[in-house]
Amino acid sequence: MTLALTLGMSVGLRKTFWMMYGELLGVGLVAVAAVAGVSALMLSYPSIFVVFKILGASYLAWVALGLWQNKGKLAIADIASEQPSVSGRSLFIQGFITAIANPKGWAFMVSLLPPFINPEQSIVVQMSLLVAIILLSEFVCMCLYASGGKGLVKYLAVSQNVRFVNRISSVLMFAVAVWLLLG
């Protein structure tokens, strides 16, 4: 999401779509791998799922704590008015690699998706629906981030504002961690 925001501010919405397509492909692959792998584990070893859930929730809580403690030092400097020249292919690859190499994405998918899978029904149908919902919501959010990027440049240039946004993100991430542990 932050990549969409940053690219929306620096290269514009149209070029950011290339990154979004790569990220959507990566997120889809991560979701399918997470559901397939964890579903197989859940069917064979249900107690292992509990361990994954605790590890995923712990990781999200740790990331939330880091965001909360962030001092807002990463305030965005003024971005030059000229847009950098970057190819659609490189943006696509950047989005794809960002999605598949993101441990938070893996932790989120592994922790969140398996409870929605009913082993008594077709896993392919359920997985297709889950992935479609995830990709649609991911695309909508990235579009909002990328299109809102230009307007946020001035707001995020102030470190106190960055700290405020980090605090909100931290609370939300911690809430998801608690939900995973209790769910």
LINRA-V727314 format. One record per pair of residues at least 24 apart in sequence whose C-alpha atoms are under 10 Angstrom apart, sorted by sequence separation. I is the first residue (numbers start at 1). J is the second residue. D is the distance in whole Angstrom. If there is no record, write none. Layout:
((I & J & D) (I & J & D))
This chain:
((109 & 134 & 10) (63 & 104 & 9) (59 & 103 & 9) (60 & 104 & 7) (59 & 104 & 8) (56 & 103 & 10) (60 & 107 & 8) (56 & 104 & 8) (59 & 107 & 8) (60 & 108 & 8) (58 & 107 & 10) (59 & 108 & 9) (56 & 106 & 9) (57 & 107 & 8) (56 & 107 & 5) (57 & 108 & 8) (55 & 107 & 8) (56 & 108 & 7) (56 & 109 & 9) (53 & 107 & 8) (56 & 110 & 7) (57 & 111 & 7) (52 & 107 & 8) (53 & 108 & 9) (55 & 110 & 10) (56 & 111 & 6) (57 & 112 & 10) (55 & 111 & 9) (56 & 112 & 9) (53 & 110 & 8) (54 & 111 & 8) (52 & 110 & 7) (53 & 111 & 5) (52 & 111 & 7) (53 & 112 & 8) (51 & 111 & 10) (49 & 110 & 9) (50 & 111 & 9) (53 & 114 & 10) (49 & 111 & 8) (112 & 176 & 9) (49 & 114 & 9) (112 & 177 & 10) (115 & 180 & 10) (22 & 88 & 10) (49 & 115 & 10) (111 & 177 & 9) (21 & 88 & 10) (22 & 89 & 9) (25 & 92 & 9) (26 & 93 & 10) (29 & 96 & 10) (112 & 179 & 10) (22 & 90 & 10) (23 & 91 & 9) (24 & 92 & 10) (27 & 95 & 9) (108 & 176 & 9) (112 & 180 & 7) (115 & 183 & 9) (10 & 79 & 7) (18 & 87 & 9) (19 & 88 & 7) (22 & 91 & 8) (23 & 92 & 7) (26 & 95 & 8) (27 & 96 & 8) (30 & 99 & 8) (31 & 100 & 10) (108 & 177 & 9) (111 & 180 & 7) (6 & 76 & 9) (9 & 79 & 8) (10 & 80 & 8) (11 & 81 & 10) (15 & 85 & 10) (18 & 88 & 5) (19 & 89 & 8) (21 & 91 & 9) (22 & 92 & 4) (23 & 93 & 8) (25 & 95 & 9) (26 & 96 & 5) (27 & 97 & 10) (29 & 99 & 9) (30 & 100 & 6) (111 & 181 & 9) (9 & 80 & 10) (10 & 81 & 9) (11 & 82 & 9) (12 & 83 & 8) (15 & 86 & 8) (17 & 88 & 8) (18 & 89 & 7) (19 & 90 & 8) (20 & 91 & 8) (21 & 92 & 6) (22 & 93 & 6) (23 & 94 & 8) (24 & 95 & 8) (25 & 96 & 6) (26 & 97 & 7) (27 & 98 & 9) (28 & 99 & 9) (29 & 100 & 8) (30 & 101 & 9) (34 & 105 & 10) (38 & 109 & 10) (39 & 110 & 9) (79 & 150 & 10) (112 & 183 & 10) (9 & 81 & 10) (10 & 82 & 8) (11 & 83 & 5) (12 & 84 & 10) (15 & 87 & 8) (16 & 88 & 8) (18 & 90 & 8) (19 & 91 & 5) (20 & 92 & 7) (21 & 93 & 9) (22 & 94 & 7) (23 & 95 & 4) (24 & 96 & 7) (25 & 97 & 10) (26 & 98 & 8) (27 & 99 & 5) (28 & 100 & 9) (30 & 102 & 10) (34 & 106 & 7) (38 & 110 & 7) (42 & 114 & 8) (108 & 180 & 9) (10 & 83 & 6) (11 & 84 & 6) (15 & 88 & 7) (18 & 91 & 6) (19 & 92 & 4) (20 & 93 & 10) (22 & 95 & 5) (23 & 96 & 4) (26 & 99 & 5) (27 & 100 & 7) (33 & 106 & 9) (34 & 107 & 9) (37 & 110 & 9) (38 & 111 & 9) (42 & 115 & 10) (9 & 83 & 9) (10 & 84 & 7) (11 & 85 & 8) (14 & 88 & 10) (17 & 91 & 9) (18 & 92 & 5) (19 & 93 & 7) (20 & 94 & 9) (21 & 95 & 7) (22 & 96 & 4) (23 & 97 & 7) (25 & 99 & 8) (26 & 100 & 5) (27 & 101 & 10) (31 & 105 & 9) (34 & 108 & 9) (35 & 109 & 8) (36 & 110 & 10) (39 & 113 & 9) (40 & 114 & 10) (79 & 153 & 8) (11 & 86 & 8) (16 & 91 & 7) (17 & 92 & 8) (18 & 93 & 9) (19 & 94 & 6) (20 & 95 & 6) (21 & 96 & 8) (22 & 97 & 8) (23 & 98 & 7) (24 & 99 & 8) (25 & 100 & 9) (26 & 101 & 9) (27 & 102 & 10) (30 & 105 & 8) (31 & 106 & 8) (34 & 109 & 6) (35 & 110 & 7) (38 & 113 & 9) (39 & 114 & 6) (78 & 153 & 7) (79 & 154 & 10) (7 & 83 & 10) (15 & 91 & 8) (16 & 92 & 9) (18 & 94 & 9) (19 & 95 & 5) (20 & 96 & 8) (22 & 98 & 9) (23 & 99 & 5) (24 & 100 & 10) (26 & 102 & 10) (30 & 106 & 6) (33 & 109 & 9) (34 & 110 & 5) (35 & 111 & 9) (38 & 114 & 7) (39 & 115 & 9) (43 & 119 & 8) (76 & 152 & 9) (77 & 153 & 8) (78 & 154 & 8) (15 & 92 & 10) (18 & 95 & 8) (19 & 96 & 7) (22 & 99 & 8) (23 & 100 & 8) (30 & 107 & 10) (31 & 108 & 9) (32 & 109 & 9) (33 & 110 & 9) (34 & 111 & 9) (35 & 112 & 9) (37 & 114 & 9) (38 & 115 & 10) (42 & 119 & 9) (76 & 153 & 7) (77 & 154 & 9) (17 & 95 & 10) (18 & 96 & 10) (19 & 97 & 10) (22 & 100 & 10) (27 & 105 & 8) (30 & 108 & 10) (31 & 109 & 6) (32 & 110 & 10) (34 & 112 & 10) (35 & 113 & 6) (36 & 114 & 9) (39 & 117 & 8) (75 & 153 & 9) (76 & 154 & 8) (78 & 156 & 10) (79 & 157 & 10) (16 & 95 & 9) (19 & 98 & 9) (20 & 99 & 10) (26 & 105 & 10) (27 & 106 & 9) (30 & 109 & 7) (31 & 110 & 8) (34 & 113 & 8) (35 & 114 & 6) (39 & 118 & 9) (40 & 119 & 10) (75 & 154 & 10) (76 & 155 & 9) (77 & 156 & 8) (78 & 157 & 7) (30 & 110 & 9) (34 & 114 & 8) (35 & 115 & 10) (39 & 119 & 8) (75 & 155 & 9) (76 & 156 & 6) (77 & 157 & 6) (31 & 112 & 10) (32 & 113 & 10) (35 & 116 & 9) (36 & 117 & 10) (75 & 156 & 6) (76 & 157 & 5) (77 & 158 & 9) (27 & 109 & 9) (31 & 113 & 8) (35 & 117 & 8) (74 & 156 & 9) (75 & 157 & 5) (76 & 158 & 8) (74 & 157 & 9) (75 & 158 & 6) (76 & 159 & 8) (7 & 91 & 9) (39 & 123 & 9) (72 & 156 & 9) (73 & 157 & 10) (74 & 158 & 9) (75 & 159 & 5) (72 & 157 & 10) (73 & 158 & 9) (74 & 159 & 7) (75 & 160 & 8) (72 & 158 & 8) (73 & 159 & 6) (75 & 161 & 8) (76 & 162 & 9) (36 & 123 & 8) (72 & 159 & 5) (73 & 160 & 9) (75 & 162 & 6) (35 & 123 & 9) (36 & 124 & 9) (71 & 159 & 7) (72 & 160 & 6) (74 & 162 & 7) (75 & 163 & 9) (71 & 160 & 8) (72 & 161 & 7) (73 & 162 & 8) (74 & 163 & 9) (72 & 162 & 5) (73 & 163 & 8) (3 & 94 & 9) (4 & 95 & 9) (35 & 126 & 10) (36 & 127 & 8) (71 & 162 & 8) (72 & 163 & 4) (3 & 95 & 8) (32 & 124 & 10) (35 & 127 & 7) (70 & 162 & 9) (71 & 163 & 6) (72 & 164 & 8) (70 & 163 & 7) (71 & 164 & 9) (72 & 165 & 9) (69 & 163 & 9) (70 & 164 & 10) (72 & 166 & 8) (3 & 98 & 9) (32 & 127 & 7) (35 & 130 & 9) (68 & 163 & 8) (71 & 166 & 9) (72 & 167 & 10) (31 & 127 & 8) (32 & 128 & 8) (35 & 131 & 10) (67 & 163 & 8) (68 & 164 & 9) (70 & 166 & 7) (71 & 167 & 10) (31 & 128 & 10) (68 & 165 & 10) (69 & 166 & 9) (70 & 167 & 8) (32 & 130 & 9) (67 & 165 & 9) (68 & 166 & 6) (69 & 167 & 8) (31 & 130 & 8) (32 & 131 & 7) (67 & 166 & 5) (68 & 167 & 5) (28 & 128 & 10) (31 & 131 & 6) (66 & 166 & 9) (67 & 167 & 6) (68 & 168 & 8) (70 & 170 & 10) (30 & 131 & 10) (66 & 167 & 10) (67 & 168 & 9) (68 & 169 & 8) (69 & 170 & 9) (28 & 130 & 10) (29 & 131 & 9) (64 & 166 & 9) (65 & 167 & 9) (67 & 169 & 7) (68 & 170 & 6) (28 & 131 & 6) (31 & 134 & 8) (64 & 167 & 8) (67 & 170 & 5) (68 & 171 & 8) (27 & 131 & 9) (28 & 132 & 8) (31 & 135 & 10) (64 & 168 & 10) (66 & 170 & 8) (67 & 171 & 9) (64 & 169 & 7) (65 & 170 & 7) (28 & 134 & 8) (63 & 169 & 10) (64 & 170 & 4) (65 & 171 & 9) (67 & 173 & 9) (68 & 174 & 10) (27 & 134 & 8) (28 & 135 & 7) (63 & 170 & 8) (64 & 171 & 7) (27 & 135 & 7) (62 & 170 & 10) (64 & 172 & 8) (65 & 173 & 9) (61 & 170 & 8) (64 & 173 & 6) (65 & 174 & 8) (24 & 134 & 9) (25 & 135 & 9) (60 & 170 & 9) (61 & 171 & 9) (63 & 173 & 8) (64 & 174 & 6) (24 & 135 & 6) (27 & 138 & 9) (61 & 172 & 10) (62 & 173 & 9) (63 & 174 & 8) (64 & 175 & 9) (23 & 135 & 9) (24 & 136 & 9) (61 & 173 & 7) (62 & 174 & 8) (64 & 176 & 10) (60 & 173 & 6) (61 & 174 & 5) (64 & 177 & 9) (24 & 138 & 7) (60 & 174 & 7) (61 & 175 & 8) (63 & 177 & 10) (23 & 138 & 9) (24 & 139 & 7) (59 & 174 & 10) (60 & 175 & 9) (61 & 176 & 8) (62 & 177 & 9) (23 & 139 & 9) (57 & 173 & 9) (58 & 174 & 9) (60 & 176 & 8) (61 & 177 & 6) (57 & 174 & 8) (60 & 177 & 6) (61 & 178 & 8) (20 & 138 & 9) (21 & 139 & 9) (24 & 142 & 10) (57 & 175 & 10) (59 & 177 & 8) (60 & 178 & 9) (20 & 139 & 7) (23 & 142 & 10) (57 & 176 & 8) (58 & 177 & 7) (57 & 177 & 4) (58 & 178 & 9) (60 & 180 & 10) (56 & 177 & 8) (57 & 178 & 7) (17 & 139 & 9) (20 & 142 & 7) (55 & 177 & 10) (57 & 179 & 8) (58 & 180 & 9) (19 & 142 & 10) (20 & 143 & 8) (54 & 177 & 9) (57 & 180 & 6) (58 & 181 & 9) (53 & 177 & 9) (54 & 178 & 10) (56 & 180 & 8) (57 & 181 & 6) (17 & 142 & 9) (56 & 181 & 9) (57 & 182 & 10) (16 & 142 & 9) (17 & 143 & 8) (20 & 146 & 10) (54 & 180 & 8) (55 & 181 & 9) (16 & 143 & 9) (53 & 180 & 7) (54 & 181 & 6) (53 & 181 & 7) (54 & 182 & 10) (13 & 142 & 10) (17 & 146 & 9) (53 & 182 & 10) (13 & 143 & 8) (16 & 146 & 7) (53 & 183 & 9) (13 & 144 & 10) (15 & 146 & 10) (16 & 147 & 9) (50 & 181 & 9) (13 & 145 & 9) (14 & 146 & 9) (13 & 146 & 6) (14 & 147 & 9) (8 & 142 & 9) (12 & 146 & 7) (13 & 147 & 6) (8 & 143 & 9) (11 & 146 & 10) (12 & 147 & 8) (13 & 148 & 9) (8 & 144 & 10) (9 & 145 & 9) (10 & 146 & 10) (13 & 149 & 9) (1 & 138 & 8) (4 & 141 & 9) (5 & 142 & 8) (8 & 145 & 7) (9 & 146 & 7) (12 & 149 & 8) (13 & 150 & 9) (1 & 139 & 10) (4 & 142 & 6) (5 & 143 & 9) (7 & 145 & 9) (8 & 146 & 4) (9 & 147 & 8) (12 & 150 & 8) (3 & 142 & 9) (4 & 143 & 8) (5 & 144 & 8) (6 & 145 & 9) (7 & 146 & 7) (8 & 147 & 6) (9 & 148 & 8) (10 & 149 & 8) (11 & 150 & 10) (1 & 141 & 7) (2 & 142 & 9) (4 & 144 & 9) (5 & 145 & 5) (6 & 146 & 7) (7 & 147 & 10) (8 & 148 & 7) (9 & 149 & 5) (10 & 150 & 8) (1 & 142 & 6) (4 & 145 & 6) (5 & 146 & 5) (8 & 149 & 5) (9 & 150 & 5) (1 & 143 & 9) (3 & 145 & 9) (4 & 146 & 5) (5 & 147 & 8) (7 & 149 & 8) (8 & 150 & 7) (9 & 151 & 8) (1 & 144 & 9) (2 & 145 & 8) (3 & 146 & 8) (4 & 147 & 9) (5 & 148 & 7) (6 & 149 & 7) (7 & 150 & 10) (8 & 151 & 10) (9 & 152 & 8) (10 & 153 & 10) (1 & 145 & 7) (2 & 146 & 9) (4 & 148 & 10) (5 & 149 & 5) (6 & 150 & 9) (8 & 152 & 10) (9 & 153 & 7) (1 & 146 & 8) (4 & 149 & 8) (5 & 150 & 8) (8 & 153 & 10) (6 & 152 & 10) (2 & 149 & 10) (5 & 152 & 9) (6 & 153 & 9) (5 & 153 & 9))
